[in-house]
């Protein structure tokens, strides 16, 4: 009896130990078990933060930017192909600050032209995130700009040798010196200024909705045949960024109406038809100067300056009305021949 009692007691103790062991391995809803779960989650979060911090600290391990260890021939690298894309969620904040300086992002790139110095960036940033959340690839045709919306497709012309590339702007910069754009290693190599580090370029934003390979080929063929040069590009009136526009003092329209030839038209009075916009500027004098120059170059009387209805400090140089889209396209090709950019077709 005593032996059987010992066996029963031993069995009960074994079952109790087994039950305790099993319950300790199961999720528990009581308060005493909760801290263990929180501790596990907390440790995981700490590990993630630590890993992110370590990655950030080692992000730009290279102090001086450079190209790949062995230079690759990028002369045949394909250009970016313009296509209609929505503005990215990242990198398009209307205003942002870098090193204590404020910058403004343009609402649209349509008609944008700028002449200035271009630099390039390579291995230091290769594989890291761009401002719009993509991964920078120094072998791709991409670029960084301070104010163009992301992404923007742009034609870049090296004014020293007339070489051209099309890049996709997906990053912000450059934020030092007097440079207007930073190109990828591939783009700089194709424009043949990789060794010099900087080059004087013409930046022309491309309206992807109107771009085509045939139009691009036509523009390049005409420019090459006419030896498009830095002296011709100086006549191009750049479209100022939103950051610069605010600093421009605009004279009242009445002060510049010296004759009917220089009359500024109002946007709401525009008659229906096709138009080609050559540029949009914030300075009346520059607008009138370009208008008069185009009248002489194109031998056309229907070139005029129009004041925007929604922005009294914006003046468009327009040609029109034009009867049909085909005639407007031919006019855009003629403008490209003159080094005025491809222009923008405005449909009725």
Kinemage of the C-alpha trace (Angstrom):
@kinemage 1
@onewidth
@group {chain A} dominant
@subgroup {mainchain}
@vectorlist {calphas} color= white
{ca unk a 1} P 0.000 0.000 0.000
{ca unk a 2} L 2.766 2.364 0.955
{ca unk a 3} L 4.599 1.352 -2.211
{ca unk a 4} L 1.521 2.023 -4.345
{ca unk a 5} L 1.088 5.385 -2.592
{ca unk a 6} L 4.699 6.257 -3.449
{ca unk a 7} L 4.123 5.314 -7.092
{ca unk a 8} L 0.958 7.440 -7.264
{ca unk a 9} L 2.717 10.358 -5.547
{ca unk a 10} L 5.659 10.097 -7.956
{ca unk a 11} L 3.291 10.024 -10.942
{ca unk a 12} L 1.396 13.114 -9.727
{ca unk a 13} L 4.648 15.007 -9.203
{ca unk a 14} L 5.815 14.086 -12.706
{ca unk a 15} L 2.533 15.283 -14.196
{ca unk a 16} L 2.775 18.550 -12.268
{ca unk a 17} L 6.326 19.155 -13.504
{ca unk a 18} L 5.240 18.341 -17.050
{ca unk a 19} L 2.300 20.744 -16.824
{ca unk a 20} L 4.522 23.546 -15.531
{ca unk a 21} L 7.041 22.929 -18.308
{ca unk a 22} L 4.329 22.968 -20.989
{ca unk a 23} L 2.618 26.106 -19.705
{ca unk a 24} L 5.888 28.006 -19.698
{ca unk a 25} L 6.217 27.409 -23.456
{ca unk a 26} L 2.723 28.708 -24.353
{ca unk a 27} L 1.626 32.344 -24.812
{ca unk a 28} L 0.118 33.718 -21.644
{ca unk a 29} L -2.383 36.495 -21.166
{ca unk a 30} L -1.446 37.239 -17.574
{ca unk a 31} L 0.551 40.265 -16.524
{ca unk a 32} L 3.551 38.303 -15.335
{ca unk a 33} L 4.214 36.877 -18.804
{ca unk a 34} L 3.871 40.194 -20.713
{ca unk a 35} L 7.241 41.748 -19.820
{ca unk a 36} L 9.056 38.931 -21.565
{ca unk a 37} L 7.236 39.721 -24.837
{ca unk a 38} L 7.933 43.443 -24.539
{ca unk a 39} L 11.552 42.763 -23.773
{ca unk a 40} L 11.856 40.682 -26.926
{ca unk a 41} L 10.230 43.376 -29.100
{ca unk a 42} L 12.301 46.053 -27.419
{ca unk a 43} L 15.521 44.198 -28.093
{ca unk a 44} L 14.503 43.779 -31.731
{ca unk a 45} L 13.809 47.498 -32.132
{ca unk a 46} L 17.095 48.403 -30.508
{ca unk a 47} L 18.890 46.080 -32.924
{ca unk a 48} L 17.155 47.682 -35.933
{ca unk a 49} L 17.993 51.193 -34.750
{ca unk a 50} L 21.579 50.195 -34.079
{ca unk a 51} L 21.902 48.642 -37.539
{ca unk a 52} L 20.412 51.740 -39.176
{ca unk a 53} L 22.740 53.974 -37.196
{ca unk a 54} L 25.744 51.899 -38.189
{ca unk a 55} L 24.679 52.006 -41.839
{ca unk a 56} L 24.193 55.778 -41.699
{ca unk a 57} L 27.576 56.331 -40.091
{ca unk a 58} L 29.243 54.237 -42.785
{ca unk a 59} L 27.100 55.576 -45.633
{ca unk a 60} L 29.661 57.850 -47.220
{ca unk a 61} L 32.854 56.115 -46.171
{ca unk a 62} L 34.667 57.644 -49.152
{ca unk a 63} L 35.638 61.221 -48.321
{ca unk a 64} L 36.625 62.268 -51.838
{ca unk a 65} L 34.298 61.199 -54.629
{ca unk a 66} L 35.750 59.315 -57.567
{ca unk a 67} L 34.799 57.028 -60.405
{ca unk a 68} L 35.194 53.247 -60.522
{ca unk a 69} L 38.656 51.791 -59.994
{ca unk a 70} L 38.829 50.922 -63.663
{ca unk a 71} L 37.333 53.442 -66.077
{ca unk a 72} L 34.633 52.047 -68.327
{ca unk a 73} L 33.871 53.339 -71.814
{ca unk a 74} L 30.439 54.945 -71.504
{ca unk a 75} L 30.385 56.546 -74.959
{ca unk a 76} L 27.782 54.047 -76.168
{ca unk a 77} L 25.709 54.047 -72.981
{ca unk a 78} L 22.016 54.565 -73.869
{ca unk a 79} L 20.371 57.810 -72.852
{ca unk a 80} L 17.404 57.908 -70.514
{ca unk a 81} L 14.150 57.585 -72.468
{ca unk a 82} L 11.634 60.311 -71.573
{ca unk a 83} L 8.255 59.018 -70.476
{ca unk a 84} L 5.379 60.541 -68.572
{ca unk a 85} L 5.801 59.824 -64.861
{ca unk a 86} L 4.004 61.207 -61.801
{ca unk a 87} L 6.057 63.267 -59.380
{ca unk a 88} L 7.620 60.990 -56.788
{ca unk a 89} L 6.426 61.062 -53.189
{ca unk a 90} L 9.937 61.758 -51.957
{ca unk a 91} L 12.126 64.723 -52.772
{ca unk a 92} L 9.379 67.076 -53.954
{ca unk a 93} L 8.685 69.086 -50.838
{ca unk a 94} L 7.908 72.629 -52.019
{ca unk a 95} L 10.643 74.032 -49.777
{ca unk a 96} L 13.567 72.324 -48.085
{ca unk a 97} L 16.791 73.232 -46.332
{ca unk a 98} L 20.341 71.951 -46.736
{ca unk a 99} L 23.142 73.228 -44.509
{ca unk a 100} L 20.926 76.077 -43.317
{ca unk a 101} L 20.054 77.297 -46.811
{ca unk a 102} L 16.497 77.151 -48.169
{ca unk a 103} L 15.589 75.855 -51.627
{ca unk a 104} L 12.280 75.779 -53.516
{ca unk a 105} L 11.028 73.056 -55.850
{ca unk a 106} L 9.339 74.101 -59.080
{ca unk a 107} L 5.749 72.977 -59.604
{ca unk a 108} L 6.508 72.158 -63.244
{ca unk a 109} L 9.591 71.789 -65.414
{ca unk a 110} L 7.840 72.830 -68.625
{ca unk a 111} L 9.904 75.361 -70.574
{ca unk a 112} L 12.845 75.234 -68.164
{ca unk a 113} L 16.259 76.100 -69.617
{ca unk a 114} L 19.428 76.884 -67.711
{ca unk a 115} L 23.026 77.495 -68.643
{ca unk a 116} L 25.844 76.938 -66.149
{ca unk a 117} L 28.417 74.565 -64.720
{ca unk a 118} L 27.830 70.832 -64.356
{ca unk a 119} L 29.787 68.549 -62.047
{ca unk a 120} L 29.429 64.791 -61.589
{ca unk a 121} L 29.194 62.256 -58.772
{ca unk a 122} L 30.184 58.625 -58.672
{ca unk a 123} L 31.429 55.878 -56.373
{ca unk a 124} L 30.938 57.767 -53.113
{ca unk a 125} L 27.163 57.770 -53.631
{ca unk a 126} L 26.851 54.593 -55.711
{ca unk a 127} L 24.295 52.211 -54.215
{ca unk a 128} L 22.841 54.749 -51.784
{ca unk a 129} L 19.366 56.250 -51.850
{ca unk a 130} L 18.569 59.292 -53.960
{ca unk a 131} L 16.277 62.076 -52.734
{ca unk a 132} L 13.195 60.430 -54.225
{ca unk a 133} L 13.953 57.052 -52.638
{ca unk a 134} L 15.550 55.285 -55.591
{ca unk a 135} L 19.035 53.756 -55.617
{ca unk a 136} L 21.775 55.808 -57.226
{ca unk a 137} L 23.555 54.021 -60.053
{ca unk a 138} L 26.592 55.869 -61.379
{ca unk a 139} L 26.381 53.838 -64.603
{ca unk a 140} L 22.856 55.091 -65.378
{ca unk a 141} L 21.928 58.362 -67.095
{ca unk a 142} L 20.704 60.290 -64.080
{ca unk a 143} L 21.269 63.657 -62.438
{ca unk a 144} L 20.728 65.810 -59.365
{ca unk a 145} L 19.177 69.287 -59.448
{ca unk a 146} L 18.187 71.709 -56.685
{ca unk a 147} L 14.768 72.811 -57.947
{ca unk a 148} L 13.430 70.658 -60.802
{ca unk a 149} L 10.568 68.349 -59.786
{ca unk a 150} L 11.511 64.691 -59.420
{ca unk a 151} L 11.632 62.975 -61.778
{ca unk a 152} L 12.345 65.297 -64.719
{ca unk a 153} L 13.911 64.297 -68.016
{ca unk a 154} L 16.427 66.800 -69.333
{ca unk a 155} L 18.677 67.215 -72.345
{ca unk a 156} L 22.210 68.226 -71.353
{ca unk a 157} L 24.537 69.767 -73.935
{ca unk a 158} L 28.249 70.174 -73.282
{ca unk a 159} L 28.830 73.606 -74.819
{ca unk a 160} L 32.537 72.905 -75.332
{ca unk a 161} L 32.043 69.982 -77.730
{ca unk a 162} L 28.294 70.003 -78.564
{ca unk a 163} L 27.814 66.487 -77.182
{ca unk a 164} L 24.340 65.762 -75.822
{ca unk a 165} L 22.742 63.277 -73.440
{ca unk a 166} L 19.301 62.814 -71.928
{ca unk a 167} L 19.222 62.210 -68.185
{ca unk a 168} L 16.536 61.506 -65.626
{ca unk a 169} L 16.754 63.876 -62.667
{ca unk a 170} L 15.982 61.883 -59.519
{ca unk a 171} L 18.155 63.500 -56.853
{ca unk a 172} L 18.843 66.827 -55.152
{ca unk a 173} L 22.061 68.796 -55.459
{ca unk a 174} L 24.672 70.089 -56.041
{ca unk a 175} L 24.773 72.242 -52.908
{ca unk a 176} L 28.222 73.785 -53.189
{ca unk a 177} L 29.839 76.226 -55.561
{ca unk a 178} L 28.091 77.767 -58.538
{ca unk a 179} L 27.121 74.490 -60.205
{ca unk a 180} L 23.618 74.113 -61.628
{ca unk a 181} L 23.467 70.323 -62.012
{ca unk a 182} L 25.259 67.140 -60.950
{ca unk a 183} L 25.398 64.366 -63.540
{ca unk a 184} L 26.119 60.692 -63.041
{ca unk a 185} L 29.524 59.260 -63.834
{ca unk a 186} L 28.073 57.734 -67.021
{ca unk a 187} L 26.559 61.000 -68.251
{ca unk a 188} L 29.726 62.994 -67.512
{ca unk a 189} L 31.812 60.383 -69.322
{ca unk a 190} L 29.544 60.478 -72.355
{ca unk a 191} L 29.727 64.282 -72.418
{ca unk a 192} L 33.520 63.959 -72.155
{ca unk a 193} L 34.176 66.054 -69.059
{ca unk a 194} L 34.869 63.254 -66.577
{ca unk a 195} L 38.550 64.163 -66.316
{ca unk a 196} L 38.073 67.919 -66.002
{ca unk a 197} L 35.397 67.509 -63.323
{ca unk a 198} L 33.156 70.357 -64.511
{ca unk a 199} L 31.846 71.651 -67.828
{ca unk a 200} L 29.673 74.488 -69.040
{ca unk a 201} L 26.376 72.995 -70.142
{ca unk a 202} L 22.903 73.850 -71.332
{ca unk a 203} L 20.116 72.165 -69.349
{ca unk a 204} L 16.772 71.794 -71.153
{ca unk a 205} L 13.819 70.149 -69.445
{ca unk a 206} L 11.957 67.788 -71.773
{ca unk a 207} L 8.181 67.541 -71.943
{ca unk a 208} L 7.875 63.754 -72.066
{ca unk a 209} L 4.302 63.923 -73.380
{ca unk a 210} L 5.548 65.544 -76.590
{ca unk a 211} L 8.939 63.882 -76.960
{ca unk a 212} L 9.682 61.218 -79.533
{ca unk a 213} L 12.892 59.550 -80.802
{ca unk a 214} L 12.276 61.081 -84.229
{ca unk a 215} L 11.969 64.591 -82.798
{ca unk a 216} L 15.115 64.089 -80.721
{ca unk a 217} L 17.044 62.841 -83.743
{ca unk a 218} L 15.862 65.846 -85.715
{ca unk a 219} L 16.953 68.269 -82.990
{ca unk a 220} L 20.421 66.746 -82.753
{ca unk a 221} L 20.890 66.530 -86.505
{ca unk a 222} L 19.937 70.157 -86.999
{ca unk a 223} L 22.107 71.371 -84.149
{ca unk a 224} L 25.128 69.415 -85.328
{ca unk a 225} L 24.728 70.658 -88.879
{ca unk a 226} L 24.486 74.239 -87.629
{ca unk a 227} L 27.387 73.864 -85.186
{ca unk a 228} L 25.320 74.795 -82.145
{ca unk a 229} L 27.783 76.489 -79.798
{ca unk a 230} L 28.169 78.323 -76.522
{ca unk a 231} L 27.811 81.657 -78.314
{ca unk a 232} L 24.370 80.651 -79.587
{ca unk a 233} L 23.267 79.367 -76.193
{ca unk a 234} L 24.000 82.709 -74.569
{ca unk a 235} L 20.943 84.090 -76.320
{ca unk a 236} L 18.726 81.581 -74.488
{ca unk a 237} L 16.784 83.223 -71.700
{ca unk a 238} L 16.737 80.806 -68.750
{ca unk a 239} L 13.517 80.112 -66.874
{ca unk a 240} L 14.274 81.065 -63.294
{ca unk a 241} L 13.499 78.682 -60.477
{ca unk a 242} L 10.852 79.504 -57.907
{ca unk a 243} L 13.589 80.348 -55.417
{ca unk a 244} L 14.980 83.041 -57.703
{ca unk a 245} L 11.668 84.338 -58.992
{ca unk a 246} L 10.674 85.760 -55.633
{ca unk a 247} L 13.740 87.996 -55.591
{ca unk a 248} L 12.997 89.571 -58.992
{ca unk a 249} L 11.341 92.973 -58.892
{ca unk a 250} L 8.652 93.197 -61.564
{ca unk a 251} L 7.943 96.521 -63.213
{ca unk a 252} L 4.325 97.477 -63.887
{ca unk a 253} L 3.224 96.459 -67.371
{ca unk a 254} L 2.360 100.076 -68.235
{ca unk a 255} L 6.019 101.090 -67.942
{ca unk a 256} L 7.144 98.789 -70.763
{ca unk a 257} L 4.397 99.479 -73.290
{ca unk a 258} L 6.459 101.845 -75.370
{ca unk a 259} L 4.710 100.803 -78.600
{ca unk a 260} L 2.117 98.406 -79.953
{ca unk a 261} L 4.985 96.094 -80.939
{ca unk a 262} L 5.931 95.642 -77.285
{ca unk a 263} L 2.412 95.249 -75.971
{ca unk a 264} L 1.991 92.623 -73.248
{ca unk a 265} L -1.082 90.476 -73.826
{ca unk a 266} L -3.218 88.947 -71.092
{ca unk a 267} L -3.700 85.199 -70.887
{ca unk a 268} L -7.471 85.341 -70.525
{ca unk a 269} L -7.693 87.149 -73.885
{ca unk a 270} L -5.909 84.403 -75.827
{ca unk a 271} L -7.929 83.199 -78.814
{ca unk a 272} L -8.404 79.492 -79.464
{ca unk a 273} L -5.797 77.668 -81.541
{ca unk a 274} L -2.433 75.924 -81.397
{ca unk a 275} L 0.507 77.802 -79.866
{ca unk a 276} L 4.194 77.105 -79.288
{ca unk a 277} L 5.661 78.378 -76.036
{ca unk a 278} L 9.351 79.196 -76.445
{ca unk a 279} L 10.084 80.217 -72.848
{ca unk a 280} L 8.545 81.526 -69.641
{ca unk a 281} L 10.472 84.143 -67.669
{ca unk a 282} L 9.954 86.396 -64.683
{ca unk a 283} L 11.553 89.515 -66.190
{ca unk a 284} L 9.554 91.642 -68.640
{ca unk a 285} L 12.629 93.092 -70.297
{ca unk a 286} L 14.067 89.645 -71.024
{ca unk a 287} L 10.716 88.491 -72.389
{ca unk a 288} L 10.442 91.429 -74.786
{ca unk a 289} L 14.056 91.035 -75.876
{ca unk a 290} L 13.520 87.386 -76.746
{ca unk a 291} L 10.244 88.207 -78.485
{ca unk a 292} L 11.890 90.804 -80.742
{ca unk a 293} L 14.795 88.456 -81.485
{ca unk a 294} L 12.419 85.675 -82.534
{ca unk a 295} L 10.478 88.020 -84.817
{ca unk a 296} L 13.695 88.713 -86.711
{ca unk a 297} L 14.961 85.109 -86.695
{ca unk a 298} L 11.668 83.476 -87.685
{ca unk a 299} L 10.343 86.285 -89.894
{ca unk a 300} L 6.990 85.941 -88.154
{ca unk a 301} L 4.675 88.605 -86.832
{ca unk a 302} L 2.666 86.345 -84.506
{ca unk a 303} L 5.290 86.208 -81.736
{ca unk a 304} L 4.088 87.857 -78.540
{ca unk a 305} L 4.546 88.088 -74.776
{ca unk a 306} L 1.691 86.970 -72.555
{ca unk a 307} L 1.261 87.705 -68.866
{ca unk a 308} L -0.013 84.697 -66.885
{ca unk a 309} L -3.411 85.114 -65.234
{ca unk a 310} L -2.492 83.252 -62.063
{ca unk a 311} L 1.028 84.689 -61.709
{ca unk a 312} L 1.529 88.374 -62.597
{ca unk a 313} L 5.314 87.877 -62.387
{ca unk a 314} L 5.383 85.224 -65.142
{ca unk a 315} L 5.651 86.148 -68.827
{ca unk a 316} L 5.399 83.586 -71.632
{ca unk a 317} L 6.887 84.054 -75.087
{ca unk a 318} L 4.361 82.461 -77.429
{ca unk a 319} L 3.989 81.964 -81.183
{ca unk a 320} L 0.492 81.636 -82.598
{ca unk a 321} L -2.264 80.999 -83.176
{ca unk a 322} L -1.244 78.171 -85.522
{ca unk a 323} L -3.775 76.310 -87.639
{ca unk a 324} L -2.809 72.699 -86.926
{ca unk a 325} L -0.549 70.439 -84.855
{ca unk a 326} L 1.651 69.556 -87.848
{ca unk a 327} L 2.559 73.191 -88.444
{ca unk a 328} L 3.277 73.620 -84.737
{ca unk a 329} L 5.600 70.601 -84.816
{ca unk a 330} L 7.515 72.035 -87.788
{ca unk a 331} L 7.875 75.302 -85.908
{ca unk a 332} L 9.272 73.454 -82.879
{ca unk a 333} L 11.871 71.821 -85.135
{ca unk a 334} L 12.801 75.227 -86.511
{ca unk a 335} L 13.242 76.560 -82.979
{ca unk a 336} L 15.514 73.623 -82.161
{ca unk a 337} L 17.627 74.473 -85.208
{ca unk a 338} L 18.081 77.984 -83.863
{ca unk a 339} L 19.175 76.642 -80.477
{ca unk a 340} L 15.970 77.731 -78.731
{ca unk a 341} L 15.050 74.339 -77.300
{ca unk a 342} L 12.227 72.187 -78.563
{ca unk a 343} L 9.501 74.470 -77.216
{ca unk a 344} L 6.115 73.450 -75.858
{ca unk a 345} L 3.010 72.881 -77.937
{ca unk a 346} L -0.174 74.283 -76.422
{ca unk a 347} L -3.272 72.629 -77.837
{ca unk a 348} L -6.675 74.335 -78.107
